[in-house]
């Protein structure tokens, strides 16, 4: 997650992108994963800091994972990253733009 920028075109709303490679499956499986992740992200939108950019990379196991598992993983990750962003804005050490394992 990256903090907000003052660039032209930045409206202060969170931006969410998904990376679903061919290793996840064929086009049907990849699109299904993207749809499920979009639905899960819509639920988490309020927890994402305003103006942030979020990139979610789906691993091959995402195609077989139930929606509740995807949503739970996204919820846990958004919570961890939001805490890191809040900590970095208060001056504590840590890089808010670093990937979260």
Secondary structure, DSSP 8 states (H G I E B T S, - for coil): -B-----TT--SS-EEEEEE-GGG-SHHHHHHHHHHHHHHHHHHGGGS-TT-EEEEEE-GGGGTS-HHHHHHHHHHHHHHHHHHHHHHHTT-S--TTS---
